[in-house]
């Protein structure tokens, strides 16, 4: 049996059906009451004493967010990472504030720090391990964010100035140098001094992992690229004493020391003319502050200030 329907009958049927649906919808909607609870749930975070300390010492004076709670969108999914332990994040926040932010306040003024220090610092508990046997201590992104890794190892390095330097303090200043470079680029002639000597990811392999001072690099990692070389020059210079620097220049020999001096001159001039920062004054400030930290003079655990 075939069912046939004319255009006129179809039109009448649709109008009738529409009226029924509209009536049903009106009745249903008029009887429903909206649930006052939103279906969109936002994680509620209970503020800790550390959060209030960060508000007073980072957000209020500098508009900087120091994130120590783990967030997937701030992490690099290419690495196995873990959250920072609460107590270690507290210590790292004190170190960043005292050994970097306030050191630049002292030398360049708080307006400099407010203008150029990144507005987001994110910490993770583990290092970011690479498949070539090296690991990432920190990264700088787009002039706005610094990632600091390995927070959960901090406790074992606090009493040793060299370890504190190599694993944390130099990393903080290295990454801040990248932020400054991303804001105001350094002179192009810097990369020409040892332009053929950069070896990218081979910097940790033989023969590049030794003899770097004689080749005009302040560290083996400085051989990676001119950007890393610039950041290593600045951070290594300000985080080490004059006597240590002289020892390294003696090891570098005449040619190596000459090349490093040429690079350092560009770095110093760039910082002074572009940002008004005297690196020798900054180094003096950092050396004093480092001694105070290692000696225990500075309370890295207090949340009362």
C-alpha positions in Angstrom: 0.0 0.0 0.0 1.5 3.3 -1.0 0.8 6.4 1.1 0.4 9.5 -0.9 0.1 13.1 0.3 -0.5 16.2 -1.6 1.4 19.5 -1.0 -1.7 21.1 0.5 -2.1 18.2 2.9 1.6 18.2 3.8 1.4 22.0 4.6 -1.7 21.4 6.8 0.0 18.5 8.6 3.2 20.5 9.3 1.3 23.5 10.7 -0.7 21.2 13.0 2.4 19.4 14.2 4.2 22.6 14.8 1.4 23.9 16.9 1.5 20.8 19.1 5.2 21.0 19.6 5.1 24.7 20.4 2.4 24.1 22.9 4.3 21.2 24.5 7.5 23.3 24.7 5.7 26.3 26.2 4.1 24.1 28.8 7.4 22.3 29.6 9.5 25.5 29.8 7.0 27.3 31.9 7.0 24.6 34.5 10.9 24.0 34.7 12.9 25.8 37.4 16.6 26.6 36.8 19.1 24.9 39.0 21.1 27.5 40.9 24.2 25.3 40.7 26.4 25.7 37.6 27.2 22.6 35.6 30.7 24.1 35.0 32.8 23.1 37.9 36.0 25.1 38.7 38.6 23.6 41.0 38.6 25.2 44.3 42.1 25.9 45.8 42.5 26.3 49.5 45.0 29.1 50.1 48.0 28.1 52.2 50.4 30.4 54.1 52.7 30.2 51.1 50.0 31.6 48.8 49.5 34.6 51.1 53.3 35.1 51.3 53.5 35.0 47.4 50.7 37.6 47.3 52.7 39.9 49.5 56.2 39.3 48.0 55.5 38.6 44.3 52.1 39.7 43.2 51.7 43.0 45.1 55.1 44.5 44.4 55.9 43.0 41.0 52.7 41.5 39.5 54.6 38.2 39.2 52.8 34.8 39.6 54.9 32.1 41.2 53.2 28.8 40.4 54.2 25.8 42.4 51.0 23.7 42.0 51.3 21.3 39.1 49.5 22.4 35.9 49.5 20.3 32.7 49.2 23.3 30.4 52.3 24.9 31.9 54.4 21.7 31.6 56.2 20.1 28.6 54.4 16.8 27.8 57.6 15.5 26.2 59.1 14.9 29.6 58.2 13.0 32.7 57.6 15.6 35.3 56.3 15.7 38.9 55.0 18.5 41.1 57.2 20.5 43.3 57.1 19.7 47.0 55.5 22.4 49.0 58.6 23.0 51.3 61.0 23.0 48.4 58.9 25.5 46.4 59.0 27.8 49.5 62.8 27.7 49.5 63.0 28.3 45.7 60.6 31.3 45.9 62.9 32.8 48.6 66.0 32.2 46.4 64.5 33.7 43.3 63.3 36.7 45.2 66.5 37.3 47.2 69.1 36.2 44.7 67.7 37.6 41.5 64.7 39.9 41.8 66.0 41.9 44.7 69.6 41.9 43.4 68.3 43.6 40.3 66.2 46.0 42.5 69.4 46.9 44.2 71.5 47.6 41.1 68.9 48.7 38.5 66.0 49.9 40.6 62.6 48.3 41.2 61.2 49.9 38.0 63.6 47.9 36.0 62.5 44.7 37.7 58.9 45.4 37.4 59.3 46.2 33.7 61.4 43.2 32.6 61.2 40.4 35.0 58.8 37.7 33.6 55.3 37.7 35.0 55.1 33.9 35.4 57.5 31.5 37.2 56.5 27.9 37.1 58.3 25.1 39.0 58.4 21.4 38.7 59.9 18.9 41.1 62.0 16.8 38.6 64.6 17.7 36.0 63.5 17.4 32.4 65.8 14.5 31.1 66.8 14.3 27.5 67.8 11.2 25.6 71.4 12.3 25.2 72.2 12.0 28.9 71.7 15.7 29.7 68.8 17.4 31.5 67.1 20.8 31.4 67.5 23.0 34.4 65.1 25.7 33.1 63.6 27.4 30.1 62.4 30.9 29.2 59.4 31.5 26.9 58.4 34.5 25.0 59.6 37.1 27.4 56.9 36.2 29.9 57.6 32.9 31.6 60.4 31.0 33.3 60.3 27.3 34.1 62.5 26.1 36.9 62.9 22.4 37.2 64.4 20.0 39.8 62.9 21.8 42.7 62.7 18.7 44.8 66.5 18.3 44.9 67.0 21.8 46.3 67.5 20.8 49.9 70.7 18.9 49.2 72.4 21.8 47.6 71.7 24.7 50.0 74.9 24.4 52.0 77.3 24.1 49.1 77.9 27.4 47.2 79.1 25.6 44.0 76.1 23.3 43.9 73.7 26.1 44.6 75.4 28.1 41.8 75.4 25.4 39.2 72.0 24.0 39.7 69.9 27.0 40.7 71.3 30.5 40.9 73.1 30.4 37.6 70.0 28.9 36.0 67.7 31.7 37.3 70.1 34.4 35.9 70.6 32.4 32.7 66.9 32.2 32.0 66.4 35.9 33.0 69.1 36.8 30.4 67.0 35.0 27.8 64.0 37.1 28.8 66.0 40.3 28.4 67.3 39.2 25.0 63.8 38.4 23.9 62.8 41.9 24.9 65.9 43.7 23.5 68.2 41.7 21.2 71.9 41.8 21.8 74.4 43.0 19.1 74.8 40.8 16.1 78.7 40.9 16.4 78.5 38.7 19.4 77.7 35.6 17.4 80.5 36.3 15.0 83.3 36.0 17.6 83.1 32.2 17.7 80.6 31.7 14.9 82.1 28.5 13.6 82.5 27.0 17.1 78.8 26.4 17.9 77.9 22.7 17.9 74.2 22.6 19.0 73.3 19.4 20.9 76.8 18.0 20.6 78.1 20.3 23.3 78.0 17.5 25.9 79.8 14.9 23.7 83.5 14.3 23.3 85.5 16.2 22.3 83.4 19.3 23.1 82.8 18.5 26.8 86.5 19.4 27.5 88.8 22.2 26.5 85.9 24.7 26.0 87.7 27.5 27.9 90.7 27.3 25.5 88.2 27.6 22.6 86.7 30.8 24.0 83.6 29.4 25.8 82.9 29.9 29.5 81.1 26.6 29.8 80.6 23.5 27.6 76.9 24.4 27.2 77.9 27.8 25.8 79.0 26.0 22.7 75.4 25.1 21.9 74.5 28.4 20.2 75.2 32.1 20.4 72.0 32.6 22.4 73.1 30.1 25.0 76.6 31.5 24.9 75.4 35.0 25.7 73.2 33.8 28.6 76.1 31.6 29.9 78.5 34.5 29.8 76.3 36.8 31.8 75.0 34.3 34.4 78.4 32.6 34.9 80.1 36.0 35.4 77.7 37.4 37.9 77.3 34.2 39.9 81.0 33.6 40.5 83.7 35.6 42.3 86.5 37.6 40.7 89.1 35.1 42.0 87.2 32.1 40.4 87.0 34.0 37.2 90.7 34.7 37.2 91.4 31.0 37.6 89.3 30.2 34.6 91.0 32.8 32.5 94.4 31.3 33.4 93.1 27.9 32.4 91.8 29.4 29.1 95.2 30.5 28.0 96.0 33.7 26.1 93.8 33.0 23.1 90.9 31.6 25.0 90.9 34.3 27.6 91.1 37.0 24.8 88.0 35.5 23.1 86.0 35.3 26.3 87.0 38.9 27.2 85.7 40.1 23.9 82.4 38.4 24.5 82.2 39.7 28.1 82.8 43.2 26.9 79.8 43.0 24.6 77.6 41.5 27.3 78.6 44.3 29.8 78.1 47.0 27.3 74.7 45.6 26.2 73.5 45.4 29.8 74.7 48.9 30.7 73.6 50.8 27.6 70.3 48.9 27.1 69.1 48.4 30.7 71.4 50.6 32.9 72.7 47.5 34.7 76.4 47.4 35.7 77.4 43.7 35.8 80.2 44.3 38.2 77.9 45.9 40.7 75.4 43.0 40.2 78.1 40.5 40.8 79.1 42.2 44.0 75.5 42.1 45.2 75.1 38.5 44.3 78.4 37.4 46.0 77.2 39.1 49.2 73.8 37.5 49.0 75.1 34.1 48.2 77.3 34.1 51.3 74.3 35.1 53.4 72.2 32.2 52.0 74.9 29.5 52.4 75.7 30.7 55.9 72.1 30.4 56.9 71.8 34.1 57.6 68.8 34.3 55.4 65.7 32.4 56.5 64.5 30.6 53.4 61.6 29.0 55.1 59.9 31.9 56.8 56.4 32.9 55.5 56.0 35.8 58.0 57.5 38.6 55.9 
